[in-house]
Amino acid sequence: MIESLFSMQDKICVVTGGSRGLGSYMAQGFLEAGARRVYITARKAEACISAAEELSKYGECIAIPGDVATSDGLQYLVSELMSHEQHIDVLVNNAGAGWGAPFGQFPEQGWDKTMNVNAKSPFFLIQALAPLLKENASADNTASIINIGSIAGMVGNALDNFSYAASKAAIHQLTRVLSTELARDHIRVNAIAPGRFYSKMTEFLSNDQEAFEEELQTIPMRRWGEASDIAGVAIMLASQAGAFITGQIIPIDGGTSVVN
């Protein structure tokens, strides 16, 4: 029973921002759990193709390079998927951006870019891919959308990342709204809200040993997240194990959001 509950057997998955960090962790998890195919996309073509080649050690992984934050990039991804697949089972909206600046100097450009990548683009990608997600979905075999939020969208400390925090709160609420909108089509919509994980975006802190150790003291479990932490929850939400879960925001943060 346990193996079938958490199996990704025959599932076709799409992970945006899948060339590194959280996206690659989830893509690998899906493949190791038996996914038939995983498509990853990222802005940098060379990195995207290289990541797909590396992930193909675990199963079939296909790169579709492009910037889903642009209309052209989004439409290219959609057209490529529609030309290769009759349906998809899982969509992970992981591509993200941040912009840090003090309150008094925070620029409009930083606000617009972050909101566009983190909140606007996921909505329009879900809208465009809804037909593929509906195609094979049923009451007994639901499709799954996983939006990647952040505990920054839950706590009251933006750490100079004002638009990032606002955009992640927006994707959390969008998750709730779309879960009711798409339930009749047998599509579940949930969000994962990570705390600190090792990634390109957090290198500035993990490379500063003093600051890193200081922050660990604010995390009840006294560590950062690892690949298996987010992959495990993503597999649960995408598999039969999560069949009765929709509209939920699941923090993976070692308890940070509880004490902050």
Secondary structure by P-SEA (a helix, b strand, c coil): ccccccccccbbbbbccccccaaaaaaaaaaaacccbbbbbcccaaaaaaaaaaaccccbbbbbccccccaaaaaaaaaaaaaccccccbbbcccbbbbbbccccccaaaaaaaaaaccaaaaaaaaaacccccccccccbbbbbbbbbcccccccccccaaaaaaaaaaaaaaaaaaaaacccccbbbbbbbbccccccccccccccaaaaaaaaaaccccccccaaaaaaaaaaaacccccccccbbbbccccccccc
